[in-house]
Structure formats: structure tokens, C-alpha cells
Amino acid sequence: MHSKISEQNGLDFADVTILPGAGRTTLDALSTKTRIGERFHLNIPLISSPRDMVTEGQMAVAMARAGGLGVIHQNMPVGRQVEEVRKVKRAEAKIIEKPIVVSPETPLAEAADLMRNFSISGLPVVDAAGKAVGILSNRDVRFASENDIFQPVSERMSHENLITVKGDISPEDAKRKMYQNRVEKLIVTDQEGKLTGLLTVKDLENMTRNQEASRDHKGRLKVGAAVGVGRDGYNRAQALADAEVDIVVVDVPNAHHQDALDVVNKISQLQSAKIKVIAGNVLTGEGALALINNGAQAIKVGSRGRVAGTDVPLLSAVLDVVDACSQTATPVIVDGGLMSAAEIVKAIAAGADAVMLDHLLAGADEAPGDIIFDEGHMYKLTPNTKDFAGHRASYKGRTDIVLNHLMSGLRQAMVETGSENIEALKFATKLMARNGSNG
């Protein structure tokens, strides 16, 4: 018998309800901050799933801005996955390090393609010595004719009023300098005057606007990426680490298999001071401990880890894994196809530190795919779902609206259970089996 419920094993989330608790908690006083790795915290306990219908760069940006995390799927060439990570890292930052640049001789068409492909509004123009000689902005190329696109960048760039600063400038001083000079970009240079970075008013405004965003020590948005087992998993993780991914999620079909343990062990030693490793899915405490002993900093538990011929109810699996992970204070993430805010609350009340969302985010604006209309309904369609109508994701609108709805349900449940923070919801909340659940 588990200490949280009065029934034996064999329960799923539908089989239990949450009991209210005493307390004076108010919505304004709640903290939804949680830990998913060593010195790795999120401001909301929500992570987007590394499924190809859920998370690429755009979704990862939306998740990080909301205070959560996006994990980019691995169903793509490693080069593209690396580029999706870099898109997130370039989306917001105090200083854009190593910005994409062009030379004065670069054809205007090539520069325009770079701006379009990387969703950037301007390109520094540098000479052979690495010094900035101009800025090419959207307005410089917007009205270019077919003949103009063959011109060199030097014919269209702005080269007057280039303002340079050093990298240690504060955001307040940077905004003041932009205002005084009526510019939207500042060139960051080293002692020799060579370009080392770029400061934009858009990035500074985003940092002010998205104060709860998940950011790394450089102010960039945090992002995760998934890898598999074997040599490809390790090589992919190495490439992602070089792109400064924050977390690698190792998808293992069987936590006890030596191949899975080996790759988790090797990846956990890769740039160990910087990279964090989440591994799963697992269904048992023994599987969780095996991964922890090989370097996993967080464990993912969920139904997609089921072994053929078994059918372990998810709540029972979560409770077993949480018990095992408590021995080493290892965070637990539930990845089991949760379908509502109520199930998210139950997963955390069962001891999870965060949940991974798939169906709830598939179909959002920032998820991969195109919006289609069919028999009066709107769907998001990806190449892998176009031939499987039953797997199409219903269109859901903006990701931030979906997350706000889910977090509203979570916060209300925290008030009702008297939980001031996620730790209280995990440890002080009681689950009761519904009548008819046989456990």
C-alpha cells in the first residue's frame, strides 16, 4: 500500500481524485518554480514533448518565453536539429554572440535569404579585418527590384551612425544609448574594434517583457533536444552540446538495456559542467535507478516506455519511480499523454517535478505543420500525419494561450490543496482512489 493512496498498485490517473487541503494560499502568493536537473530550474512545470508534431524551434521559443522548456525532436537530420537549437539560442539574448554577418561584396539576394531563413531583421556588414562597416536591415532590401538583388550589399547598407559598445554594457545603458542615437542596434566590439556581437532593441524589450522566461547564464532562452541510443545518439548529443543545448533527453526503449545505460553514461560525461541529461521513459523504480547510476540527472516516466506485452497503469508507474528517485533527490518528469490540467495536477501530486505535454500542444500555432479545414473543423497537419486522419491534431491557437489555461487550472488546484509551491503539491497533497478502482 502506498502512503498516498488507500488502494494497492494498478491505478491510473482516472482512478484517483485529489483531496482538498488546509491552508491560506492565494493565487498571488503561489510559486510554480520547479527543478528538473542539477542547478536547472523552470518557472512553470511544463515541457513540450520531443515529438515531430509538437516541438521544433518555434515551439521551444514559446515554451521558454513562458517559463517552461521545449525539447526538439530527433526525427530530422542532426544538422537540422542543431540549427533548430541555434534558432532558439538566437531568438532572445542580452547580446547576440557571433551574429550572422555578410561582407560588403555579398549579393543582396543572398543576404535577403539569410534574413528570411533565420527570421532576423538586420545583418552586420563586416570587412576582411572583421570590423563593422555597415548594417543591412529589412527596409534596405524590402523594395529591391529584380535587378537590384544582384547588387552587392555595400550598395544598399546603412553605413552612417554605426554605434559601437563593449560587451560589458548594462541593458539600461544600452537602451539609453539607442534612444540617444535613434538606432535599434548596437555593434559590440572587442579591444581591437572587431565585431563580437550585436545588441538589438527587440531583444532588450523581450528580456523586459518576458521576465519569467527560462534563460541561461547569457540571457538566452533555454532549450532541450532529444537523442536516441547507440552511436548515433552519442554523436547527435555531441553536436547538440557544441550548439550549446541546455538539456539532452535520451529516449530509451528499455532502461535496463546495456546500450541505453552506456549512451546515458557517455553523454552525461560530455561537457559535464554544462550539459544536463534526462533519460526515459521508464515504468519501474529499478529502471530509474539504473539510469541514475549511469549519470541521468532526471528521469522521464510514461506509457510510451511500455515493454511489449505489458500494460502498467501510469499512476502506479509514477509512484514507483518517484519512490526510487527520492533516494537521490532526482527529479521526475511524467510523459504519458496527459490530456487536461486535472491530469497535470494529479501527476505532480503523485510526486512529479514536471510534466511533458504532447497532445495538449500538438495543433498549436507554434507546433510544426500547416492548418487545414476539413468538414467544418481546423487541424494542424504535418507530413507524418497527412495519411493518418485519426492522428491529426485539432487546431488550438497560440501556445501561450494553451499554457495560460493549463497553468490557471494548476494554480487553482494549488490554492484548493493549500500548496504554496510545487514541493508542497508534491509532498503534502493526498490522492484518494475512486469507488470501484480495484488497484
C-alpha positions as a LaTeX table, in Angstrom:
\begin{tabular}{lrrr}
\hline
Residue & $x$ (\AA) & $y$ (\AA) & $z$ (\AA) \\
\hline
Met1 & 0.00 & 0.00 & 0.00 \\
His2 & 1.40 & 3.40 & $-1.00$ \\
Ser3 & 1.37 & 6.14 & 1.60 \\
Lys4 & $-0.59$ & 8.47 & $-0.66$ \\
Ile5 & $-3.48$ & 6.18 & $-1.55$ \\
Ser6 & $-5.55$ & 3.54 & 0.16 \\
Glu7 & $-5.55$ & 1.13 & $-2.75$ \\
Gln8 & $-2.85$ & $-1.23$ & $-3.99$ \\
Asn9 & $-0.93$ & $-0.91$ & $-7.25$ \\
Gly10 & $-2.76$ & $-0.83$ & $-10.56$ \\
Leu11 & $-4.13$ & 2.71 & $-10.64$ \\
Asp12 & $-4.22$ & 5.25 & $-13.42$ \\
Phe13 & $-4.91$ & 8.98 & $-13.16$ \\
Ala14 & $-8.62$ & 8.46 & $-13.87$ \\
Asp15 & $-8.81$ & 6.16 & $-10.84$ \\
Val16 & $-7.97$ & 8.81 & $-8.25$ \\
Thr17 & $-9.09$ & 12.23 & $-7.12$ \\
Ile18 & $-7.22$ & 14.91 & $-5.21$ \\
Leu19 & $-8.34$ & 15.77 & $-1.69$ \\
Pro20 & $-8.57$ & 19.43 & $-0.67$ \\
Gly21 & $-6.15$ & 20.65 & 1.98 \\
Ala22 & $-5.99$ & 23.31 & 4.66 \\
Gly23 & $-4.03$ & 26.50 & 4.09 \\
Arg24 & $-4.13$ & 30.22 & 3.42 \\
Thr25 & $-2.57$ & 30.12 & $-0.01$ \\
Thr26 & $-3.71$ & 32.73 & $-2.53$ \\
Leu27 & $-3.16$ & 32.87 & $-6.28$ \\
Asp28 & $-0.86$ & 35.87 & $-5.92$ \\
Ala29 & 1.39 & 34.07 & $-3.41$ \\
Leu30 & 1.93 & 30.87 & $-5.39$ \\
Ser31 & 5.27 & 29.74 & $-6.78$ \\
Thr32 & 5.28 & 27.29 & $-9.68$ \\
Lys33 & 9.07 & 27.11 & $-9.92$ \\
Thr34 & 10.45 & 23.58 & $-10.19$ \\
Arg35 & 13.74 & 21.72 & $-10.63$ \\
Ile36 & 14.43 & 19.30 & $-13.49$ \\
Gly37 & 18.18 & 18.88 & $-13.09$ \\
Glu38 & 21.16 & 19.93 & $-11.06$ \\
Arg39 & 21.00 & 23.76 & $-10.84$ \\
Phe40 & 18.39 & 23.69 & $-13.59$ \\
His41 & 15.03 & 25.28 & $-12.76$ \\
Leu42 & 11.91 & 26.22 & $-14.69$ \\
Asn43 & 9.34 & 28.80 & $-13.64$ \\
Ile44 & 6.46 & 26.55 & $-14.72$ \\
Pro45 & 6.49 & 22.73 & $-14.59$ \\
Leu46 & 5.62 & 22.28 & $-18.27$ \\
Ile47 & 7.84 & 20.83 & $-21.02$ \\
Ser48 & 6.87 & 20.30 & $-24.65$ \\
Ser49 & 7.35 & 16.77 & $-25.92$ \\
Pro50 & 10.07 & 15.83 & $-28.43$ \\
Arg51 & 7.51 & 14.54 & $-30.93$ \\
Asp52 & 7.69 & 15.66 & $-34.53$ \\
Met53 & 4.16 & 17.03 & $-34.37$ \\
Val54 & 4.93 & 19.11 & $-31.26$ \\
Thr55 & 8.39 & 20.63 & $-30.87$ \\
Glu56 & 10.78 & 22.32 & $-33.23$ \\
Gly57 & 12.46 & 25.69 & $-32.74$ \\
Gln58 & 9.33 & 27.82 & $-32.80$ \\
Met59 & 7.59 & 25.78 & $-30.07$ \\
Ala60 & 10.78 & 25.71 & $-27.98$ \\
Val61 & 10.93 & 29.51 & $-28.10$ \\
Ala62 & 7.29 & 29.80 & $-26.98$ \\
Met63 & 7.84 & 27.33 & $-24.13$ \\
Ala64 & 10.97 & 29.06 & $-22.85$ \\
Arg65 & 9.34 & 32.50 & $-23.00$ \\
Ala66 & 6.52 & 31.16 & $-20.83$ \\
Gly67 & 8.98 & 29.84 & $-18.25$ \\
Gly68 & 8.96 & 26.20 & $-19.37$ \\
Leu69 & 11.11 & 24.24 & $-21.80$ \\
Gly70 & 10.85 & 22.86 & $-25.32$ \\
Val71 & 12.59 & 19.62 & $-26.34$ \\
Ile72 & 13.28 & 19.50 & $-30.08$ \\
His73 & 12.50 & 16.14 & $-31.66$ \\
Gln74 & 15.14 & 13.96 & $-33.33$ \\
Asn75 & 13.14 & 12.88 & $-36.37$ \\
Met76 & 15.33 & 15.03 & $-38.61$ \\
Pro77 & 18.94 & 15.12 & $-39.76$ \\
Val78 & 21.32 & 16.09 & $-36.98$ \\
Gly79 & 22.36 & 19.23 & $-38.85$ \\
Arg80 & 18.81 & 20.50 & $-38.92$ \\
Gln81 & 18.24 & 19.63 & $-35.26$ \\
Val82 & 21.36 & 21.60 & $-34.38$ \\
Glu83 & 20.06 & 24.55 & $-36.40$ \\
Glu84 & 16.70 & 24.39 & $-34.57$ \\
Val85 & 18.61 & 24.65 & $-31.29$ \\
Arg86 & 20.56 & 27.62 & $-32.60$ \\
Lys87 & 17.34 & 29.34 & $-33.67$ \\
Val88 & 16.17 & 29.21 & $-30.06$ \\
Lys89 & 19.51 & 30.49 & $-28.78$ \\
Arg90 & 19.36 & 33.39 & $-31.24$ \\
Ala91 & 15.73 & 34.25 & $-30.52$ \\
Glu92 & 16.49 & 36.37 & $-27.45$ \\
Ala93 & 19.65 & 37.39 & $-25.68$ \\
Lys94 & 21.21 & 40.37 & $-23.97$ \\
Ile95 & 23.95 & 40.16 & $-26.59$ \\
Ile96 & 23.76 & 38.11 & $-29.77$ \\
Glu97 & 27.16 & 36.46 & $-29.81$ \\
Lys98 & 28.71 & 35.59 & $-33.15$ \\
Pro99 & 25.84 & 37.09 & $-35.15$ \\
Ile100 & 25.31 & 36.11 & $-38.75$ \\
Val101 & 27.23 & 38.62 & $-40.86$ \\
Val102 & 27.83 & 39.42 & $-44.52$ \\
Ser103 & 30.63 & 41.14 & $-46.36$ \\
Pro104 & 30.22 & 44.31 & $-48.47$ \\
Glu105 & 30.58 & 42.14 & $-51.60$ \\
Thr106 & 27.79 & 39.70 & $-50.65$ \\
Pro107 & 24.96 & 39.76 & $-53.25$ \\
Leu108 & 21.80 & 41.38 & $-51.93$ \\
Ala109 & 19.76 & 38.26 & $-52.79$ \\
Glu110 & 21.99 & 36.08 & $-50.59$ \\
Ala111 & 21.68 & 38.49 & $-47.68$ \\
Ala112 & 17.89 & 38.61 & $-48.08$ \\
Asp113 & 17.74 & 34.80 & $-47.99$ \\
Leu114 & 19.74 & 34.78 & $-44.75$ \\
Met115 & 17.40 & 37.30 & $-43.15$ \\
Arg116 & 14.34 & 35.34 & $-44.24$ \\
Asn117 & 15.62 & 31.86 & $-43.32$ \\
Phe118 & 16.84 & 32.89 & $-39.87$ \\
Ser119 & 14.00 & 35.34 & $-39.13$ \\
Ile120 & 16.32 & 38.25 & $-38.41$ \\
Ser121 & 15.68 & 41.89 & $-39.19$ \\
Gly122 & 19.23 & 43.02 & $-39.87$ \\
Leu123 & 22.72 & 41.85 & $-40.73$ \\
Pro124 & 26.01 & 43.47 & $-39.70$ \\
Val125 & 28.32 & 44.03 & $-42.64$ \\
Val126 & 32.00 & 43.39 & $-41.84$ \\
Asp127 & 35.16 & 43.88 & $-43.84$ \\
Ala128 & 38.03 & 41.43 & $-44.27$ \\
Ala129 & 39.53 & 42.56 & $-40.94$ \\
Gly130 & 36.32 & 41.71 & $-39.08$ \\
Lys131 & 35.34 & 45.33 & $-38.43$ \\
Ala132 & 31.76 & 46.52 & $-38.89$ \\
Val133 & 31.33 & 48.83 & $-41.88$ \\
Gly134 & 27.54 & 48.86 & $-42.10$ \\
Ile135 & 24.15 & 47.38 & $-41.23$ \\
Leu136 & 21.73 & 45.84 & $-43.74$ \\
Ser137 & 18.14 & 45.96 & $-42.49$ \\
Asn138 & 14.80 & 44.75 & $-43.80$ \\
Arg139 & 13.94 & 48.21 & $-45.06$ \\
Asp140 & 17.13 & 48.23 & $-47.14$ \\
Val141 & 16.01 & 45.17 & $-49.11$ \\
Arg142 & 12.21 & 45.39 & $-48.90$ \\
Phe143 & 11.72 & 47.39 & $-52.10$ \\
Ala144 & 14.62 & 45.98 & $-54.07$ \\
Ser145 & 13.72 & 45.25 & $-57.68$ \\
Glu146 & 14.68 & 42.10 & $-59.59$ \\
Asn147 & 17.70 & 43.94 & $-60.96$ \\
Asp148 & 18.70 & 45.23 & $-57.52$ \\
Ile149 & 19.06 & 41.76 & $-56.00$ \\
Phe150 & 22.30 & 41.28 & $-57.92$ \\
Gln151 & 23.83 & 44.36 & $-56.34$ \\
Pro152 & 26.45 & 43.95 & $-53.61$ \\
Val153 & 25.30 & 44.65 & $-50.06$ \\
Ser154 & 27.52 & 47.75 & $-49.96$ \\
Glu155 & 25.11 & 49.50 & $-52.40$ \\
Arg156 & 22.14 & 49.23 & $-50.01$ \\
Met157 & 23.53 & 49.04 & $-46.46$ \\
Ser158 & 23.39 & 51.84 & $-43.92$ \\
His159 & 26.92 & 52.88 & $-43.04$ \\
Glu160 & 26.36 & 56.11 & $-41.15$ \\
Asn161 & 25.67 & 56.42 & $-37.42$ \\
Leu162 & 27.09 & 52.98 & $-36.55$ \\
Ile163 & 27.24 & 52.94 & $-32.76$ \\
Thr164 & 29.71 & 50.56 & $-31.14$ \\
Val165 & 29.86 & 49.44 & $-27.50$ \\
Lys166 & 31.81 & 46.98 & $-25.37$ \\
Gly167 & 30.28 & 43.71 & $-24.23$ \\
Asp168 & 30.03 & 44.67 & $-20.57$ \\
Ile169 & 27.42 & 47.40 & $-21.16$ \\
Ser170 & 24.30 & 47.07 & $-18.99$ \\
Pro171 & 20.84 & 46.69 & $-20.58$ \\
Glu172 & 19.83 & 50.08 & $-19.14$ \\
Asp173 & 22.86 & 51.84 & $-20.61$ \\
Ala174 & 22.34 & 50.06 & $-23.93$ \\
Lys175 & 18.73 & 51.23 & $-24.17$ \\
Arg176 & 19.78 & 54.75 & $-23.23$ \\
Lys177 & 22.45 & 54.77 & $-25.96$ \\
Met178 & 19.93 & 53.52 & $-28.54$ \\
Tyr179 & 17.47 & 56.24 & $-27.57$ \\
Gln180 & 20.09 & 58.99 & $-27.67$ \\
Asn181 & 21.28 & 57.94 & $-31.13$ \\
Arg182 & 17.88 & 56.91 & $-32.53$ \\
Val183 & 19.11 & 53.45 & $-33.50$ \\
Glu184 & 17.73 & 49.96 & $-32.90$ \\
Lys185 & 21.02 & 48.06 & $-32.98$ \\
Leu186 & 24.38 & 48.47 & $-31.27$ \\
Ile187 & 27.56 & 46.87 & $-32.60$ \\
Val188 & 29.54 & 45.07 & $-29.87$ \\
Thr189 & 33.30 & 45.11 & $-30.44$ \\
Asp190 & 36.46 & 43.88 & $-28.78$ \\
Gln191 & 39.50 & 45.96 & $-27.86$ \\
Glu192 & 40.70 & 45.88 & $-31.49$ \\
Gly193 & 37.39 & 47.12 & $-32.82$ \\
Lys194 & 36.37 & 43.77 & $-34.34$ \\
Leu195 & 32.72 & 42.81 & $-34.21$ \\
Thr196 & 31.95 & 40.24 & $-31.50$ \\
Gly197 & 28.22 & 40.66 & $-31.04$ \\
Leu198 & 25.04 & 42.60 & $-31.61$ \\
Leu199 & 22.59 & 44.31 & $-29.25$ \\
Thr200 & 19.05 & 44.95 & $-30.52$ \\
Val201 & 16.21 & 46.91 & $-29.01$ \\
Lys202 & 13.90 & 43.96 & $-29.73$ \\
Asp203 & 15.98 & 41.62 & $-27.56$ \\
Leu204 & 16.20 & 44.13 & $-24.73$ \\
Glu205 & 12.43 & 44.67 & $-24.84$ \\
Asn206 & 11.80 & 40.91 & $-24.85$ \\
Met207 & 14.00 & 40.45 & $-21.79$ \\
Thr208 & 11.98 & 43.11 & $-20.00$ \\
Arg209 & 8.65 & 41.74 & $-21.20$ \\
Asn210 & 9.37 & 38.03 & $-20.58$ \\
Gln211 & 10.82 & 38.25 & $-17.09$ \\
Glu212 & 9.69 & 34.71 & $-16.18$ \\
Ala213 & 11.35 & 33.18 & $-19.24$ \\
Ser214 & 13.74 & 30.24 & $-18.91$ \\
Arg215 & 17.18 & 31.70 & $-19.65$ \\
Asp216 & 20.76 & 30.53 & $-19.49$ \\
His217 & 23.60 & 32.49 & $-17.89$ \\
Lys218 & 23.97 & 34.60 & $-21.04$ \\
Gly219 & 20.32 & 35.62 & $-21.07$ \\
Arg220 & 19.44 & 33.31 & $-23.97$ \\
Leu221 & 16.36 & 31.10 & $-23.95$ \\
Lys222 & 16.92 & 27.57 & $-22.68$ \\
Val223 & 16.23 & 24.63 & $-25.00$ \\
Gly224 & 16.39 & 20.84 & $-24.91$ \\
Ala225 & 16.79 & 18.27 & $-27.65$ \\
Ala226 & 16.13 & 14.53 & $-27.90$ \\
Val227 & 18.53 & 11.78 & $-28.94$ \\
Gly228 & 18.32 & 8.00 & $-29.18$ \\
Val229 & 20.67 & 5.24 & $-28.09$ \\
Gly230 & 23.78 & 3.83 & $-29.75$ \\
Arg231 & 26.49 & 5.64 & $-31.69$ \\
Asp232 & 24.02 & 7.94 & $-33.44$ \\
Gly233 & 22.59 & 9.05 & $-30.08$ \\
Tyr234 & 26.02 & 9.91 & $-28.73$ \\
Asn235 & 27.19 & 11.66 & $-31.91$ \\
Arg236 & 23.96 & 13.64 & $-32.06$ \\
Ala237 & 24.34 & 14.65 & $-28.41$ \\
Gln238 & 27.90 & 15.79 & $-29.09$ \\
Ala239 & 26.76 & 18.01 & $-31.97$ \\
Leu240 & 23.95 & 19.42 & $-29.84$ \\
Ala241 & 26.35 & 20.13 & $-26.99$ \\
Asp242 & 28.56 & 22.06 & $-29.40$ \\
Ala243 & 25.46 & 24.13 & $-30.29$ \\
Glu244 & 25.07 & 24.86 & $-26.55$ \\
Val245 & 21.86 & 22.93 & $-25.98$ \\
Asp246 & 20.91 & 23.07 & $-22.29$ \\
Ile247 & 19.44 & 19.61 & $-21.80$ \\
Val248 & 19.67 & 16.36 & $-23.74$ \\
Val249 & 16.72 & 13.99 & $-23.42$ \\
Val250 & 17.79 & 10.42 & $-24.11$ \\
Asp251 & 14.83 & 8.37 & $-25.33$ \\
Val252 & 15.45 & 4.78 & $-24.24$ \\
Pro253 & 13.17 & 1.86 & $-25.18$ \\
Asn254 & 14.33 & $-0.16$ & $-22.16$ \\
Ala255 & 16.10 & 1.45 & $-19.20$ \\
His256 & 17.68 & $-1.87$ & $-18.23$ \\
His257 & 19.29 & $-2.49$ & $-21.61$ \\
Gln258 & 23.06 & $-2.05$ & $-21.60$ \\
Asp259 & 23.01 & 0.03 & $-24.79$ \\
Ala260 & 20.73 & 2.54 & $-23.07$ \\
Leu261 & 22.87 & 2.67 & $-19.94$ \\
Asp262 & 26.05 & 3.05 & $-21.97$ \\
Val263 & 24.83 & 6.01 & $-24.02$ \\
Val264 & 23.41 & 7.79 & $-20.96$ \\
Asn265 & 26.75 & 7.29 & $-19.21$ \\
Lys266 & 28.77 & 8.63 & $-22.16$ \\
Ile267 & 26.50 & 11.62 & $-22.76$ \\
Ser268 & 26.46 & 12.53 & $-19.07$ \\
Gln269 & 30.25 & 12.91 & $-19.24$ \\
Leu270 & 30.06 & 15.11 & $-22.32$ \\
Gln271 & 30.79 & 18.69 & $-21.26$ \\
Ser272 & 29.51 & 17.56 & $-17.87$ \\
Ala273 & 29.81 & 21.02 & $-16.37$ \\
Lys274 & 27.34 & 22.45 & $-18.90$ \\
Ile275 & 25.00 & 19.78 & $-20.21$ \\
Lys276 & 22.21 & 18.06 & $-18.31$ \\
Val277 & 20.78 & 14.63 & $-19.15$ \\
Ile278 & 17.19 & 13.45 & $-18.80$ \\
Ala279 & 16.55 & 9.78 & $-19.59$ \\
Gly280 & 13.42 & 7.67 & $-20.06$ \\
Asn281 & 10.76 & 6.57 & $-20.47$ \\
Val282 & 10.76 & 4.11 & $-17.57$ \\
Leu283 & 7.97 & 2.31 & $-15.77$ \\
Thr284 & 9.75 & 0.97 & $-12.70$ \\
Gly285 & 11.86 & 2.26 & $-9.87$ \\
Glu286 & 14.57 & $-0.25$ & $-10.74$ \\
Gly287 & 14.83 & 1.15 & $-14.26$ \\
Ala288 & 15.02 & 4.69 & $-12.88$ \\
Leu289 & 17.86 & 3.79 & $-10.50$ \\
Ala290 & 19.79 & 2.10 & $-13.30$ \\
Leu291 & 19.70 & 5.30 & $-15.35$ \\
Ile292 & 20.54 & 7.49 & $-12.34$ \\
Asn293 & 23.55 & 5.32 & $-11.55$ \\
Asn294 & 24.77 & 5.96 & $-15.10$ \\
Gly295 & 24.51 & 9.73 & $-14.96$ \\
Ala296 & 20.88 & 10.71 & $-15.62$ \\
Gln297 & 20.01 & 13.92 & $-13.74$ \\
Ala298 & 16.26 & 13.50 & $-14.21$ \\
Ile299 & 14.01 & 10.56 & $-15.06$ \\
Lys300 & 11.16 & 10.52 & $-17.53$ \\
Val301 & 8.33 & 8.11 & $-16.77$ \\
Gly302 & 5.49 & 7.41 & $-19.17$ \\
Ser303 & 3.36 & 4.99 & $-21.13$ \\
Arg304 & 5.48 & 5.33 & $-24.28$ \\
Gly305 & 8.10 & 3.31 & $-22.44$ \\
Arg306 & 5.93 & 0.23 & $-22.22$ \\
Val307 & 7.51 & $-3.09$ & $-22.99$ \\
Ala308 & 5.59 & $-5.23$ & $-25.47$ \\
Gly309 & 3.09 & $-7.42$ & $-23.68$ \\
Thr310 & 2.90 & $-5.28$ & $-20.53$ \\
Asp311 & 0.38 & $-2.64$ & $-19.54$ \\
Val312 & 1.47 & $-0.81$ & $-16.42$ \\
Pro313 & $-1.07$ & 1.84 & $-15.30$ \\
Leu314 & 0.69 & 5.20 & $-15.44$ \\
Leu315 & $-0.08$ & 6.44 & $-11.93$ \\
Ser316 & 1.30 & 3.25 & $-10.40$ \\
Ala317 & 4.44 & 3.64 & $-12.50$ \\
Val318 & 4.85 & 7.27 & $-11.42$ \\
Leu319 & 4.53 & 6.38 & $-7.73$ \\
Asp320 & 7.09 & 3.59 & $-8.04$ \\
Val321 & 9.57 & 5.77 & $-9.91$ \\
Val322 & 9.09 & 8.70 & $-7.52$ \\
Asp323 & 9.85 & 6.43 & $-4.55$ \\
Ala324 & 13.06 & 5.26 & $-6.20$ \\
Cys325 & 14.16 & 8.74 & $-7.29$ \\
Ser326 & 13.57 & 10.16 & $-3.81$ \\
Gln327 & 16.63 & 8.20 & $-2.65$ \\
Thr328 & 18.88 & 10.53 & $-4.65$ \\
Ala329 & 16.58 & 13.60 & $-4.87$ \\
Thr330 & 16.40 & 13.05 & $-8.65$ \\
Pro331 & 13.61 & 14.97 & $-10.43$ \\
Val332 & 10.83 & 13.02 & $-12.14$ \\
Ile333 & 9.06 & 14.10 & $-15.33$ \\
Val334 & 5.78 & 12.48 & $-16.37$ \\
Asp335 & 5.49 & 11.89 & $-20.11$ \\
Gly336 & 2.32 & 9.91 & $-20.52$ \\
Gly337 & $-0.04$ & 11.65 & $-22.90$ \\
Leu338 & $-1.70$ & 13.86 & $-20.28$ \\
Met339 & $-4.92$ & 15.30 & $-21.61$ \\
Ser340 & $-6.02$ & 18.01 & $-19.15$ \\
Ala341 & $-4.97$ & 20.40 & $-16.41$ \\
Ala342 & $-6.52$ & 17.99 & $-13.90$ \\
Glu343 & $-4.18$ & 15.19 & $-15.00$ \\
Ile344 & $-1.20$ & 17.55 & $-14.79$ \\
Val345 & $-2.17$ & 18.34 & $-11.19$ \\
Lys346 & $-2.50$ & 14.64 & $-10.35$ \\
Ala347 & 0.90 & 13.86 & $-11.88$ \\
Ile348 & 2.60 & 16.49 & $-9.73$ \\
Ala349 & 0.60 & 15.50 & $-6.65$ \\
Ala350 & 1.90 & 11.96 & $-7.20$ \\
Gly351 & 5.44 & 13.32 & $-6.84$ \\
Ala352 & 6.49 & 14.52 & $-10.30$ \\
Asp353 & 8.52 & 17.70 & $-10.67$ \\
Ala354 & 7.25 & 18.48 & $-14.17$ \\
Val355 & 5.15 & 17.06 & $-16.97$ \\
Met356 & 5.79 & 16.66 & $-20.68$ \\
Leu357 & 2.97 & 17.72 & $-23.00$ \\
Asp358 & 2.22 & 16.24 & $-26.39$ \\
His359 & $-1.48$ & 16.14 & $-27.38$ \\
Leu360 & $-2.21$ & 19.31 & $-25.46$ \\
Leu361 & 0.28 & 21.28 & $-27.59$ \\
Ala362 & 0.08 & 19.47 & $-30.93$ \\
Gly363 & $-2.02$ & 21.72 & $-33.13$ \\
Ala364 & $-0.88$ & 24.98 & $-31.54$ \\
Asp365 & 0.33 & 27.78 & $-33.80$ \\
Glu366 & 3.97 & 27.17 & $-32.86$ \\
Ala367 & 3.80 & 23.40 & $-33.43$ \\
Pro368 & 5.05 & 22.07 & $-36.79$ \\
Gly369 & 2.57 & 21.65 & $-39.63$ \\
Asp370 & 0.03 & 23.50 & $-41.74$ \\
Ile371 & $-3.51$ & 24.47 & $-40.76$ \\
Ile372 & $-6.21$ & 22.75 & $-42.82$ \\
Phe373 & $-10.02$ & 22.82 & $-42.84$ \\
Asp374 & $-11.95$ & 19.57 & $-43.06$ \\
Glu375 & $-15.72$ & 19.16 & $-42.57$ \\
Gly376 & $-16.01$ & 22.32 & $-40.52$ \\
His377 & $-13.01$ & 21.65 & $-38.28$ \\
Met378 & $-9.49$ & 23.04 & $-38.21$ \\
Tyr379 & $-6.46$ & 20.76 & $-37.89$ \\
Lys380 & $-2.68$ & 21.05 & $-37.89$ \\
Leu381 & $-1.19$ & 18.70 & $-40.44$ \\
Thr382 & 2.44 & 17.52 & $-40.61$ \\
Pro383 & 4.00 & 15.34 & $-43.33$ \\
Asn384 & 3.87 & 12.33 & $-40.99$ \\
Thr385 & 0.16 & 12.74 & $-40.22$ \\
Lys386 & $-1.27$ & 13.63 & $-43.64$ \\
Asp387 & $-2.16$ & 10.00 & $-44.37$ \\
Phe388 & $-3.49$ & 9.26 & $-40.89$ \\
Ala389 & $-6.63$ & 11.29 & $-40.34$ \\
Gly390 & $-7.12$ & 9.86 & $-36.84$ \\
His391 & $-3.75$ & 11.25 & $-35.77$ \\
Arg392 & $-4.34$ & 14.80 & $-36.91$ \\
Ala393 & $-4.09$ & 17.41 & $-34.18$ \\
Ser394 & $-7.01$ & 19.78 & $-33.71$ \\
Tyr395 & $-6.01$ & 23.40 & $-34.14$ \\
Lys396 & $-5.58$ & 25.07 & $-30.74$ \\
Gly397 & $-4.36$ & 28.62 & $-31.37$ \\
Arg398 & $-1.36$ & 30.27 & $-29.75$ \\
Thr399 & 0.81 & 28.23 & $-27.40$ \\
Asp400 & 0.82 & 30.92 & $-24.72$ \\
Ile401 & $-2.99$ & 30.78 & $-24.53$ \\
Val402 & $-2.92$ & 26.99 & $-24.12$ \\
Leu403 & $-0.26$ & 27.27 & $-21.41$ \\
Asn404 & $-2.15$ & 30.02 & $-19.59$ \\
His405 & $-5.23$ & 27.79 & $-19.48$ \\
Leu406 & $-3.27$ & 24.83 & $-18.11$ \\
Met407 & $-1.41$ & 26.93 & $-15.56$ \\
Ser408 & $-4.67$ & 28.52 & $-14.42$ \\
Gly409 & $-6.00$ & 25.04 & $-13.63$ \\
Leu410 & $-2.78$ & 24.11 & $-11.83$ \\
Arg411 & $-2.73$ & 27.28 & $-9.74$ \\
Gln412 & $-6.38$ & 26.89 & $-8.75$ \\
Ala413 & $-5.68$ & 23.31 & $-7.62$ \\
Met414 & $-2.72$ & 24.55 & $-5.58$ \\
Val415 & $-4.99$ & 27.01 & $-3.78$ \\
Glu416 & $-7.59$ & 24.29 & $-3.11$ \\
Thr417 & $-4.98$ & 21.93 & $-1.71$ \\
Gly418 & $-3.22$ & 24.61 & 0.33 \\
Ser419 & 0.01 & 24.22 & $-1.65$ \\
Glu420 & 2.16 & 27.34 & $-1.78$ \\
Asn421 & 4.65 & 25.81 & $-4.19$ \\
Ile422 & 5.32 & 22.74 & $-6.31$ \\
Glu423 & 7.15 & 20.97 & $-3.47$ \\
Ala424 & 4.09 & 21.31 & $-1.25$ \\
Leu425 & 1.83 & 19.99 & $-4.02$ \\
Lys426 & 4.17 & 17.01 & $-4.41$ \\
Phe427 & 4.55 & 16.06 & $-0.77$ \\
Ala428 & 1.53 & 17.39 & 1.15 \\
Thr429 & $-1.29$ & 16.56 & $-1.25$ \\
Lys430 & $-3.33$ & 13.38 & $-0.77$ \\
Leu431 & $-4.75$ & 11.22 & $-3.56$ \\
Met432 & $-7.84$ & 9.10 & $-2.92$ \\
Ala433 & $-8.91$ & 6.15 & $-5.05$ \\
Arg434 & $-12.35$ & 6.50 & $-6.58$ \\
Asn435 & $-15.02$ & 3.93 & $-5.78$ \\
Gly436 & $-14.75$ & 0.88 & $-7.98$ \\
Ser437 & $-10.99$ & 1.11 & $-8.54$ \\
Asn438 & $-9.61$ & $-2.29$ & $-7.74$ \\
Gly439 & $-5.87$ & $-1.34$ & $-7.69$ \\
\hline
\end{tabular}
